[in-house]
Amino acid sequence: MRLIYNGGVFDSGQQQEFNGVTYPPRFFDDQTVWTEYGITALALVAQPTFDNVTQTCSELAPMQVNGVWTQQWQVTALPLATVEMNVKTLVQNQLDTTARTRGYDDMHSLVSYAGDPDPKFNAEGAAGRTWRSAYWQYSYNVLAQVQGGAPMPTSTAFLSGAPQMVWPS
């Protein structure tokens, strides 16, 4: 349980040092202590869902809602430079994860097989190289639109609009 005491928020049920005083683990479980020292329970609220590629979520100071101190959250948009970096990480992770489905270490390993004398590896390496180029082109086009003022799609929408890998048969 989280508690509010003298403007601070902390967890009960464990030893606490608060305002220079150490309290035993169960000190704040006694309701008479709550009343005597003005301690109030804090109603916890689940962190809201947010897109960690384009947004961040921060805990705010608690507020009274209908007479109950309640945990508060704020979801805010990330700066464009951070979104661009996150998109690039998302893309690279998607490329590497897809390459691993066929036993390659990562996308770099997969595309290194383009031109390989083994027909299977050559075909997979060439397909991976083609897909990688298409995926990055798609990504840079989306980012250019965002830089031009278009809203950034959610990571789910971004991934669903991306080209799909077509493995050779």
Z-matrix of the N, CA and C atoms (Angstrom, degrees):
N
C 1 1.449
C 2 1.525 1 107.81
N 3 1.310 2 116.28 1 140.65
C 4 1.460 3 120.67 2 175.61
C 5 1.517 4 108.17 3 -101.03
N 6 1.331 5 114.91 4 143.22
C 7 1.452 6 121.41 5 -175.93
C 8 1.516 7 110.74 6 -127.30
N 9 1.315 8 115.11 7 156.24
C 10 1.456 9 121.57 8 174.24
C 11 1.522 10 107.00 9 -112.49
N 12 1.323 11 115.87 10 128.33
C 13 1.454 12 120.51 11 177.72
C 14 1.521 13 108.02 12 -144.21
N 15 1.309 14 115.70 13 122.20
C 16 1.456 15 121.52 14 175.41
C 17 1.534 16 111.51 15 54.10
N 18 1.321 17 116.52 16 38.63
C 19 1.463 18 121.59 17 177.30
C 20 1.514 19 114.89 18 86.21
N 21 1.333 20 118.47 19 -7.45
C 22 1.461 21 120.81 20 -179.66
C 23 1.509 22 111.32 21 -104.78
N 24 1.324 23 115.88 22 155.82
C 25 1.463 24 121.94 23 179.13
C 26 1.523 25 107.80 24 -116.18
N 27 1.326 26 117.05 25 133.08
C 28 1.449 27 120.23 26 178.51
C 29 1.520 28 109.62 27 -154.71
N 30 1.336 29 115.70 28 167.95
C 31 1.463 30 122.35 29 -178.36
C 32 1.518 31 110.27 30 -91.10
N 33 1.332 32 116.55 31 138.55
C 34 1.456 33 120.73 32 173.99
C 35 1.518 34 108.75 33 -88.83
N 36 1.330 35 116.25 34 175.89
C 37 1.460 36 120.05 35 175.85
C 38 1.509 37 113.97 36 81.20
N 39 1.294 38 118.80 37 6.13
C 40 1.457 39 121.69 38 175.87
C 41 1.517 40 107.84 39 -145.18
N 42 1.304 41 116.74 40 159.73
C 43 1.463 42 119.02 41 -179.60
C 44 1.515 43 108.53 42 -64.96
N 45 1.304 44 116.33 43 134.16
C 46 1.449 45 121.96 44 -175.85
C 47 1.516 46 110.83 45 -124.25
N 48 1.308 47 115.75 46 142.00
C 49 1.451 48 119.60 47 165.26
C 50 1.513 49 105.14 48 -111.68
N 51 1.298 50 115.39 49 121.18
C 52 1.458 51 120.22 50 -174.95
C 53 1.519 52 107.93 51 -143.63
N 54 1.295 53 116.70 52 126.95
C 55 1.465 54 122.38 53 -177.97
C 56 1.527 55 111.27 54 54.22
N 57 1.343 56 117.04 55 39.08
C 58 1.453 57 121.40 56 176.44
C 59 1.515 58 114.76 57 78.02
N 60 1.322 59 118.09 58 5.14
C 61 1.468 60 121.65 59 -179.36
C 62 1.525 61 108.16 60 -118.80
N 63 1.336 62 117.02 61 135.70
C 64 1.459 63 121.11 62 176.47
C 65 1.523 64 108.67 63 -97.04
N 66 1.331 65 115.08 64 127.88
C 67 1.461 66 121.66 65 -178.78
C 68 1.521 67 109.02 66 -107.83
N 69 1.331 68 118.00 67 143.01
C 70 1.471 69 119.96 68 177.35
C 71 1.524 70 110.69 69 -68.92
N 72 1.335 71 117.12 70 161.34
C 73 1.464 72 120.94 71 -174.29
C 74 1.520 73 115.83 72 -53.48
N 75 1.306 74 120.19 73 -39.88
C 76 1.463 75 121.49 74 -174.02
C 77 1.532 76 113.51 75 -102.08
N 78 1.322 77 117.64 76 9.07
C 79 1.459 78 121.65 77 -177.38
C 80 1.524 79 112.22 78 -54.31
N 81 1.335 80 115.78 79 -42.67
C 82 1.465 81 119.59 80 -173.92
C 83 1.529 82 113.22 81 -88.08
N 84 1.329 83 117.89 82 3.64
C 85 1.459 84 120.02 83 176.63
C 86 1.529 85 111.81 84 -84.47
N 87 1.301 86 117.40 85 -8.98
C 88 1.465 87 122.81 86 -178.49
C 89 1.531 88 109.37 87 -89.23
N 90 1.330 89 116.79 88 111.97
C 91 1.473 90 121.65 89 -176.75
C 92 1.531 91 113.02 90 -58.57
N 93 1.351 92 117.80 91 -30.58
C 94 1.470 93 118.53 92 179.23
C 95 1.524 94 110.61 93 -67.65
N 96 1.331 95 117.09 94 -32.52
C 97 1.466 96 120.98 95 176.05
C 98 1.528 97 109.19 96 -66.45
N 99 1.306 98 116.84 97 -39.86
C 100 1.464 99 120.75 98 179.25
C 101 1.518 100 110.05 99 -54.95
N 102 1.330 101 114.73 100 -51.71
C 103 1.460 102 119.99 101 -177.55
C 104 1.521 103 110.87 102 -63.02
N 105 1.324 104 116.38 103 -46.11
C 106 1.465 105 120.82 104 -176.71
C 107 1.529 106 112.43 105 -61.97
N 108 1.334 107 117.20 106 -38.02
C 109 1.460 108 120.58 107 -174.60
C 110 1.530 109 114.07 108 -106.13
N 111 1.305 110 117.63 109 6.03
C 112 1.471 111 120.34 110 177.85
C 113 1.514 112 113.72 111 70.34
N 114 1.328 113 116.38 112 37.23
C 115 1.466 114 121.11 113 179.59
C 116 1.523 115 108.40 114 -89.56
N 117 1.313 116 116.19 115 138.78
C 118 1.464 117 122.25 116 -177.78
C 119 1.525 118 109.35 117 -129.71
N 120 1.326 119 116.84 118 141.06
C 121 1.463 120 121.06 119 175.44
C 122 1.522 121 109.55 120 -72.72
N 123 1.293 122 115.87 121 146.85
C 124 1.457 123 122.40 122 178.15
C 125 1.525 124 108.16 123 -107.18
N 126 1.330 125 116.77 124 122.03
C 127 1.465 126 120.90 125 177.18
C 128 1.524 127 108.34 126 -74.83
N 129 1.326 128 115.16 127 120.66
C 130 1.464 129 119.98 128 -179.15
C 131 1.523 130 110.41 129 -83.05
N 132 1.301 131 115.31 130 141.51
C 133 1.465 132 122.95 131 179.29
C 134 1.522 133 106.73 132 -122.99
N 135 1.313 134 116.86 133 133.98
C 136 1.470 135 120.57 134 178.97
C 137 1.518 136 110.06 135 -60.25
N 138 1.314 137 114.99 136 141.26
C 139 1.463 138 119.47 137 176.66
C 140 1.524 139 108.75 138 -60.60
N 141 1.323 140 117.86 139 133.04
C 142 1.465 141 118.91 140 -178.97
C 143 1.529 142 111.79 141 -67.54
N 144 1.306 143 114.78 142 154.98
C 145 1.452 144 120.85 143 175.69
C 146 1.521 145 108.33 144 -69.80
N 147 1.321 146 115.90 145 137.12
C 148 1.454 147 119.77 146 177.34
C 149 1.520 148 108.95 147 -150.50
N 150 1.317 149 116.69 148 161.94
C 151 1.460 150 123.11 149 -178.86
C 152 1.527 151 107.41 150 -93.61
N 153 1.333 152 117.39 151 107.79
C 154 1.459 153 119.42 152 -174.36
C 155 1.521 154 114.34 153 -71.92
N 156 1.320 155 118.42 154 -3.33
C 157 1.462 156 121.41 155 173.94
C 158 1.528 157 109.90 156 -82.54
N 159 1.328 158 115.95 157 -36.44
C 160 1.465 159 120.00 158 -173.73
C 161 1.526 160 114.06 159 -115.16
N 162 1.336 161 117.49 160 -9.79
C 163 1.463 162 120.60 161 -174.14
C 164 1.525 163 110.86 162 -137.14
N 165 1.321 164 114.38 163 164.66
C 166 1.457 165 121.70 164 171.77
C 167 1.519 166 107.66 165 -130.51
N 168 1.315 167 116.34 166 157.05
C 169 1.459 168 121.35 167 179.46
C 170 1.522 169 108.05 168 -127.68
N 171 1.319 170 115.71 169 128.38
C 172 1.462 171 121.41 170 -178.36
C 173 1.522 172 110.18 171 -124.67
N 174 1.333 173 114.65 172 145.27
C 175 1.454 174 119.21 173 174.36
C 176 1.523 175 108.28 174 -83.94
N 177 1.312 176 115.67 175 131.42
C 178 1.457 177 122.06 176 178.44
C 179 1.523 178 109.48 177 -99.71
N 180 1.312 179 115.74 178 175.27
C 181 1.457 180 120.39 179 175.26
C 182 1.527 181 108.84 180 -64.94
N 183 1.323 182 117.66 181 144.45
C 184 1.468 183 120.58 182 178.76
C 185 1.533 184 110.82 183 -62.33
N 186 1.326 185 114.61 184 153.35
C 187 1.461 186 121.13 185 176.81
C 188 1.522 187 108.48 186 -132.31
N 189 1.316 188 115.08 187 155.30
C 190 1.458 189 118.14 188 173.87
C 191 1.521 190 108.65 189 -82.30
N 192 1.322 191 114.95 190 126.69
C 193 1.456 192 122.43 191 176.52
C 194 1.527 193 106.09 192 -123.77
N 195 1.320 194 115.88 193 115.77
C 196 1.471 195 121.31 194 -176.69
C 197 1.533 196 111.73 195 51.96
N 198 1.333 197 116.19 196 40.60
C 199 1.457 198 121.64 197 176.40
C 200 1.520 199 115.27 198 81.46
N 201 1.344 200 117.74 199 4.34
C 202 1.462 201 121.67 200 -179.12
C 203 1.526 202 108.46 201 -117.86
N 204 1.331 203 116.47 202 128.34
C 205 1.451 204 119.72 203 175.01
C 206 1.530 205 108.42 204 -66.61
N 207 1.330 206 115.63 205 125.43
C 208 1.457 207 121.40 206 -170.95
C 209 1.523 208 110.51 207 -130.20
N 210 1.319 209 115.11 208 136.67
C 211 1.456 210 121.77 209 176.68
C 212 1.532 211 108.94 210 -63.05
N 213 1.336 212 116.97 211 142.71
C 214 1.465 213 122.40 212 -177.67
C 215 1.526 214 110.31 213 -124.42
N 216 1.319 215 115.54 214 145.64
C 217 1.466 216 122.41 215 178.67
C 218 1.518 217 109.46 216 -129.06
N 219 1.319 218 115.65 217 154.23
C 220 1.465 219 120.62 218 175.44
C 221 1.528 220 109.09 219 -137.49
N 222 1.322 221 115.85 220 124.72
C 223 1.457 222 121.99 221 175.18
C 224 1.524 223 106.98 222 -100.00
N 225 1.335 224 116.09 223 126.98
C 226 1.468 225 120.48 224 -179.73
C 227 1.520 226 109.85 225 -131.07
N 228 1.309 227 114.66 226 153.84
C 229 1.464 228 120.92 227 177.79
C 230 1.527 229 109.61 228 -72.13
N 231 1.317 230 116.10 229 141.90
C 232 1.459 231 121.25 230 175.54
C 233 1.525 232 109.35 231 -80.61
N 234 1.321 233 117.74 232 154.73
C 235 1.468 234 120.26 233 175.15
C 236 1.527 235 110.52 234 -61.34
N 237 1.317 236 116.76 235 150.46
C 238 1.465 237 122.07 236 -176.59
C 239 1.530 238 111.70 237 -55.61
N 240 1.310 239 118.47 238 -40.31
C 241 1.472 240 120.55 239 -179.92
C 242 1.528 241 110.92 240 -61.71
N 243 1.317 242 117.19 241 -37.99
C 244 1.469 243 120.96 242 177.92
C 245 1.516 244 110.71 243 -70.09
N 246 1.327 245 116.99 244 -40.99
C 247 1.467 246 120.94 245 177.47
C 248 1.526 247 109.92 246 -60.42
N 249 1.331 248 116.94 247 -44.21
C 250 1.472 249 120.57 248 179.49
C 251 1.532 250 110.66 249 -59.66
N 252 1.329 251 116.56 250 -44.33
C 253 1.455 252 120.63 251 178.81
C 254 1.535 253 110.18 252 -63.76
N 255 1.329 254 117.29 253 -42.37
C 256 1.465 255 121.11 254 179.27
C 257 1.516 256 111.88 255 -64.77
N 258 1.337 257 117.13 256 -38.62
C 259 1.467 258 120.76 257 178.52
C 260 1.525 259 109.71 258 -64.22
N 261 1.307 260 116.99 259 -43.42
C 262 1.466 261 120.11 260 179.65
C 263 1.530 262 110.85 261 -62.33
N 264 1.317 263 117.11 262 -39.53
C 265 1.463 264 121.07 263 176.66
C 266 1.528 265 110.37 264 -66.07
N 267 1.334 266 116.81 265 -43.09
C 268 1.457 267 121.77 266 178.17
C 269 1.524 268 110.77 267 -58.93
N 270 1.331 269 116.42 268 -45.63
C 271 1.466 270 121.12 269 -179.05
C 272 1.523 271 110.24 270 -63.46
N 273 1.336 272 116.82 271 -48.35
C 274 1.458 273 118.98 272 -178.10
C 275 1.522 274 111.37 273 -62.37
N 276 1.326 275 116.74 274 -39.23
C 277 1.468 276 119.77 275 177.25
C 278 1.522 277 111.37 276 -63.39
N 279 1.334 278 116.58 277 -39.96
C 280 1.466 279 120.42 278 179.11
C 281 1.531 280 110.46 279 -65.23
N 282 1.319 281 116.83 280 -43.02
C 283 1.468 282 120.76 281 178.89
C 284 1.528 283 110.50 282 -62.52
N 285 1.329 284 116.51 283 -47.86
C 286 1.463 285 120.47 284 -178.77
C 287 1.524 286 112.17 285 -64.79
N 288 1.328 287 116.53 286 -41.53
C 289 1.466 288 120.77 287 179.97
C 290 1.524 289 110.66 288 -62.61
N 291 1.316 290 116.32 289 -41.57
C 292 1.461 291 120.18 290 179.45
C 293 1.523 292 110.63 291 -65.49
N 294 1.322 293 118.09 292 -42.26
C 295 1.467 294 120.85 293 178.16
C 296 1.524 295 110.83 294 -61.42
N 297 1.322 296 116.57 295 -37.44
C 298 1.469 297 120.49 296 -178.87
C 299 1.539 298 112.69 297 -66.22
N 300 1.346 299 116.65 298 -22.98
C 301 1.467 300 118.41 299 179.59
C 302 1.519 301 111.69 300 -64.35
N 303 1.337 302 116.89 301 -18.06
C 304 1.467 303 121.15 302 178.46
C 305 1.526 304 112.13 303 -110.01
N 306 1.341 305 116.25 304 12.83
C 307 1.454 306 119.47 305 175.16
C 308 1.518 307 115.70 306 91.75
N 309 1.309 308 118.26 307 3.62
C 310 1.462 309 120.59 308 177.05
C 311 1.527 310 108.83 309 -83.04
N 312 1.323 311 117.15 310 153.18
C 313 1.466 312 121.19 311 -179.80
C 314 1.523 313 111.57 312 -65.58
N 315 1.313 314 116.25 313 -39.16
C 316 1.466 315 122.41 314 -177.73
C 317 1.524 316 108.02 315 -169.39
N 318 1.319 317 117.38 316 -175.55
C 319 1.465 318 121.04 317 -178.34
C 320 1.526 319 111.14 318 -65.07
N 321 1.312 320 116.82 319 -38.69
C 322 1.471 321 119.90 320 179.12
C 323 1.530 322 110.27 321 -59.01
N 324 1.314 323 116.20 322 -43.32
C 325 1.459 324 120.54 323 178.24
C 326 1.530 325 110.76 324 -62.81
N 327 1.325 326 116.34 325 -44.67
C 328 1.470 327 120.13 326 179.95
C 329 1.527 328 111.53 327 -58.73
N 330 1.328 329 117.57 328 -52.01
C 331 1.469 330 119.46 329 -174.73
C 332 1.529 331 112.09 330 -69.77
N 333 1.320 332 117.03 331 -18.64
C 334 1.467 333 118.71 332 178.23
C 335 1.529 334 111.50 333 -66.97
N 336 1.344 335 117.02 334 -15.29
C 337 1.460 336 120.63 335 179.00
C 338 1.528 337 113.42 336 -85.49
N 339 1.329 338 117.94 337 -7.03
C 340 1.474 339 119.14 338 174.97
C 341 1.537 340 107.11 339 -62.06
N 342 1.326 341 116.89 340 128.16
C 343 1.461 342 121.57 341 -176.84
C 344 1.524 343 113.38 342 89.61
N 345 1.336 344 116.65 343 2.01
C 346 1.459 345 120.45 344 179.68
C 347 1.530 346 109.46 345 -67.93
N 348 1.351 347 117.73 346 145.72
C 349 1.471 348 119.48 347 179.17
C 350 1.530 349 113.58 348 -64.86
N 351 1.338 350 117.47 349 -24.16
C 352 1.466 351 119.62 350 177.78
C 353 1.533 352 107.99 351 -76.48
N 354 1.355 353 117.92 352 122.50
C 355 1.470 354 120.10 353 -175.92
C 356 1.539 355 114.26 354 -58.29
N 357 1.341 356 117.83 355 -38.27
C 358 1.473 357 120.55 356 -179.66
C 359 1.521 358 110.60 357 -65.30
N 360 1.339 359 116.66 358 -49.90
C 361 1.460 360 120.12 359 -178.95
C 362 1.527 361 111.16 360 -64.94
N 363 1.319 362 116.89 361 -39.67
C 364 1.458 363 121.21 362 178.76
C 365 1.529 364 110.21 363 -60.29
N 366 1.337 365 116.53 364 -47.37
C 367 1.467 366 120.60 365 -178.50
C 368 1.531 367 111.09 366 -63.85
N 369 1.332 368 117.13 367 -43.01
C 370 1.466 369 119.73 368 179.64
C 371 1.528 370 110.95 369 -67.54
N 372 1.339 371 116.85 370 -40.91
C 373 1.464 372 120.27 371 178.68
C 374 1.527 373 111.55 372 -63.04
N 375 1.333 374 116.78 373 -42.77
C 376 1.469 375 120.66 374 179.39
C 377 1.526 376 110.89 375 -66.69
N 378 1.342 377 116.82 376 -41.59
C 379 1.471 378 120.16 377 178.43
C 380 1.529 379 110.38 378 -64.22
N 381 1.338 380 116.64 379 -40.48
C 382 1.456 381 120.76 380 177.89
C 383 1.521 382 111.75 381 -63.20
N 384 1.319 383 116.88 382 -41.95
C 385 1.472 384 120.87 383 179.61
C 386 1.522 385 110.43 384 -63.97
N 387 1.322 386 117.15 385 -43.33
C 388 1.463 387 121.24 386 179.43
C 389 1.530 388 110.42 387 -63.76
N 390 1.321 389 116.13 388 -45.12
C 391 1.466 390 120.20 389 -179.92
C 392 1.522 391 111.28 390 -65.29
N 393 1.327 392 116.77 391 -42.71
C 394 1.467 393 120.51 392 179.27
C 395 1.519 394 110.32 393 -57.65
N 396 1.312 395 117.49 394 -45.11
C 397 1.471 396 121.01 395 179.73
C 398 1.520 397 111.18 396 -63.14
N 399 1.324 398 116.14 397 -43.80
C 400 1.471 399 119.98 398 179.62
C 401 1.530 400 110.92 399 -64.05
N 402 1.322 401 116.50 400 -39.58
C 403 1.471 402 121.23 401 -178.19
C 404 1.522 403 110.28 402 -65.95
N 405 1.335 404 116.72 403 -46.08
C 406 1.462 405 119.21 404 179.08
C 407 1.528 406 111.02 405 -65.65
N 408 1.335 407 117.14 406 -38.82
C 409 1.470 408 119.29 407 178.19
C 410 1.531 409 110.42 408 -62.02
N 411 1.308 410 116.31 409 -44.64
C 412 1.465 411 121.09 410 175.75
C 413 1.532 412 110.09 411 -57.08
N 414 1.321 413 116.45 412 -46.98
C 415 1.470 414 121.36 413 -177.48
C 416 1.523 415 111.35 414 -62.02
N 417 1.325 416 116.60 415 -45.91
C 418 1.469 417 119.77 416 179.95
C 419 1.527 418 111.45 417 -66.92
N 420 1.327 419 117.34 418 -32.91
C 421 1.471 420 119.55 419 176.04
C 422 1.527 421 110.86 420 -65.28
N 423 1.334 422 117.12 421 -43.58
C 424 1.470 423 120.77 422 178.22
C 425 1.527 424 109.75 423 -62.23
N 426 1.328 425 117.13 424 -45.88
C 427 1.470 426 120.09 425 179.89
C 428 1.523 427 111.94 426 -63.20
N 429 1.332 428 117.47 427 -37.16
C 430 1.474 429 120.34 428 177.53
C 431 1.526 430 110.45 429 -64.24
N 432 1.337 431 117.22 430 -38.55
C 433 1.460 432 120.48 431 177.19
C 434 1.529 433 110.77 432 -65.28
N 435 1.323 434 116.26 433 -39.47
C 436 1.466 435 120.39 434 178.90
C 437 1.532 436 109.80 435 -66.75
N 438 1.311 437 116.75 436 -42.39
C 439 1.466 438 119.94 437 176.98
C 440 1.524 439 111.11 438 -61.33
N 441 1.330 440 116.28 439 -28.50
C 442 1.465 441 121.58 440 178.28
C 443 1.520 442 113.70 441 -82.95
N 444 1.335 443 116.99 442 0.41
C 445 1.459 444 120.06 443 175.76
C 446 1.510 445 115.67 444 112.87
N 447 1.335 446 117.92 445 -6.75
C 448 1.472 447 119.97 446 178.31
C 449 1.527 448 108.94 447 -72.08
N 450 1.333 449 117.75 448 150.89
C 451 1.470 450 118.96 449 177.65
C 452 1.528 451 110.27 450 -70.23
N 453 1.315 452 115.46 451 145.35
C 454 1.469 453 120.56 452 176.58
C 455 1.517 454 107.90 453 -75.50
N 456 1.334 455 117.07 454 127.15
C 457 1.470 456 117.88 455 176.30
C 458 1.522 457 110.35 456 -66.17
N 459 1.305 458 116.54 457 158.12
C 460 1.460 459 119.85 458 174.11
C 461 1.522 460 108.00 459 -62.60
N 462 1.316 461 117.16 460 162.38
C 463 1.464 462 119.26 461 179.70
C 464 1.523 463 110.77 462 -62.32
N 465 1.330 464 117.35 463 -34.51
C 466 1.463 465 120.74 464 177.91
C 467 1.524 466 110.80 465 -64.09
N 468 1.330 467 116.71 466 -45.97
C 469 1.467 468 120.64 467 178.50
C 470 1.528 469 110.58 468 -65.88
N 471 1.317 470 116.32 469 -40.16
C 472 1.467 471 120.87 470 178.96
C 473 1.526 472 109.89 471 -59.45
N 474 1.328 473 116.71 472 -49.77
C 475 1.464 474 120.35 473 -178.48
C 476 1.522 475 112.34 474 -65.93
N 477 1.331 476 116.83 475 -36.99
C 478 1.464 477 118.55 476 -179.36
C 479 1.521 478 112.02 477 -69.93
N 480 1.327 479 118.07 478 -23.85
C 481 1.472 480 121.25 479 177.91
C 482 1.493 481 114.02 480 -88.31
N 483 1.319 482 117.09 481 -8.47
C 484 1.470 483 121.17 482 -177.48
C 485 1.528 484 111.42 483 -74.80
N 486 1.327 485 116.52 484 153.23
C 487 1.474 486 119.13 485 176.05
C 488 1.528 487 110.73 486 -61.31
N 489 1.297 488 116.50 487 146.96
C 490 1.464 489 121.48 488 -179.42
C 491 1.542 490 109.16 489 -100.57
N 492 1.304 491 114.28 490 145.35
C 493 1.458 492 120.30 491 177.33
C 494 1.521 493 110.26 492 -70.46
N 495 1.310 494 116.08 493 130.78
C 496 1.460 495 121.55 494 175.91
C 497 1.522 496 106.22 495 -113.97
N 498 1.307 497 114.69 496 108.25
C 499 1.468 498 119.95 497 -179.53
C 500 1.533 499 109.52 498 -79.22
N 501 1.300 500 116.89 499 139.85
C 502 1.483 501 118.92 500 177.71
C 503 1.525 502 110.37 501 -67.19
N 504 1.326 503 114.89 502 150.14
C 505 1.471 504 117.69 503 -179.42
C 506 1.513 505 110.84 504 -90.51
